[in-house]
Amino acid sequence: MDKEPMTRVGYEKITNDLDFLKSKERPETVIALDEARQLGDLKENAEYHAAKEKLALIDVQIAELGAVISKAVIIDPETLPHDKVSFGSTVELVDCDTDEEFKYSIVGGVESSAEKGLISFNSPLAKQLLGKEEGDEITATLPGGQKTFEVLSVGYKELEL
């Protein structure tokens, strides 16, 4: 079975999402489905079909989150050294060509969110950053071509998902 490394913060977020779906979202949708069913002719009943579709979607989400949780391996980045880039590190980079600066935290796949600067340890950039330290220069092969970065800093900070 594949293991899915993630931080405690990521694990808590996923288990909270699952609890919300199971304890609130699904029961409310079942009630809505029952109420819609009582409105009569099911072929013409838009509320019934919408509730039925929503319930199916919720069940898929519950199954997917359950599968992720069953494979979860919680890694506490605080216990890892961050003198070199590793799981949970926050890395500041500068693009050597444009002087544009970037800040990324390396996390598990299910936690990644490019908008929040959270990149999966399996992403092309993270794979090429692992093991690097402050002052290192890397030429990363990315989907958009090659870019050269200098590592400005490597450290650990508590994540907010």
N, C-alpha and C positions, 0 to 999 in steps of 0.2 A: 504494500500500500504506500502510495506517495505521501510524504510528510509535507506539511505546509507551515514553514516557519513564520512566526509573527510575534510582535511585541505584546506585552500584557495589555497595553492600551487598545491595540487592534482587536485582541481576543475579547476584551470586555465590550467593545463597541458591537462586535458581531453577535455575542451572546445576548446583549441588550436588545438588538434589532430582532433577534429570533424570539425572545420573550414577548416583545411588543406584538409581533405578528401572531403568536400563539394565544396570548392572553387578552388582546384587545381587538386587533384588526380582523382576525378570522371570526371570532364570535359575533362581532357587530355585522359582518358580511353575511353570516348564516342567518341572523335575525332579519336583515334586509331582504334576503332571498325568500325566507318564509313569508314575510309581509307582501312581497311582490307576487308570490305564488297565489296568494289569496285574492289578488285583483282580477282573477278570471283567466280568460283565454291566453294561454302561454305562447301561442304562435305570434300574437300581436303585441305581447307584453315587453316593452323595451326595458323597463326597470328589472324585470326578471332576468332577461338575457345579460344585462350589464352586471348584475349582482353575481350571476353564474360565472361570467368571464372573470370578474374580479376574484372570486373564490378560487378559481383554477390557477390564476396568477399567484395568489397568496400561497397556495399549496406548493407551487413550483419553488417560490422563494424560500419557504420553510425547508423543503427538501435540500435545496442548494446550500443554505446556511448550515443545516445539520451536517451535510457532507463535509463542508469546510471545517467545522468545529471538530468532527471526528478525526480529521487528519492534522489538527493543529498541534504544533510543537512550540510552546512558548519559550522564546529566547529573551532573556533580560539583558538589554544592551548595556545597562549600568555595570554589569559584571565583566564586560569585555574591555580590553585595552583599546583606547582610541587614539594612540599615537600614529597608527596606520588606519586607513579606511577599512571598516568592517561592518557587519550587520548592526544597524541602529546608529551608525555614525552620521553626524551632520557635517557636510563638506561644503566649503565655499570655494568656488572656482572662478577664474577669469578667462574669458575667451581671448587668446593671445592675438587674434586678428582684429577683433572689434572692441576690446577692453570692456565688453559687457560682463557683468558679474552675475553669478548664479549661486543659489544655496539649495542644496538637496539633502534630504535625510533618506537613508537606505533602509527599506522596510520589507516586510513580506508582500507577496503578490496581491493578496486580497486587501491590503491596507493602502496600496499605492494610489496616489492622486496627484497627477501632474500639476493641477492648479494650486495645490497646497505644498508643492515642492517635495512630495513623498514619492520616491521612485523605487520600484521593485528591485530587489537584489539580483533578479534574473534579467533585468533590462540591459540592453547593450552598453549603456553608459556606466551603470553600476558595476557590471562585470569587469569593465576595464579600469574602474577606480579602485576596486578592492585591493588592499595591500599597499596602496600609494600613501605617501606622507607629505606633510607641508613642504612646499618648495618644488615638489616633483612636477615635471611637465609630461603630459600625455597627449598623444595624437589618437583621438578616439574615432573609430569607424562607426558612424551612426546612420540611421535610415536616410538622412538628408545629405550624406557625404562625410568627408573627414573634417574634424575640427581639432585644433590644438588648444588645450587648456593648461593653465598652471593651477596647482592646488594651493590656495591661499591659507586655508586652515582646515583642520580635522578635529572634531571633538564630539562630545555627546551632550544632547539637551533633551529634556523630557518632551515627548511628542504630544501634540494636541490633534486629535482626529475629528 
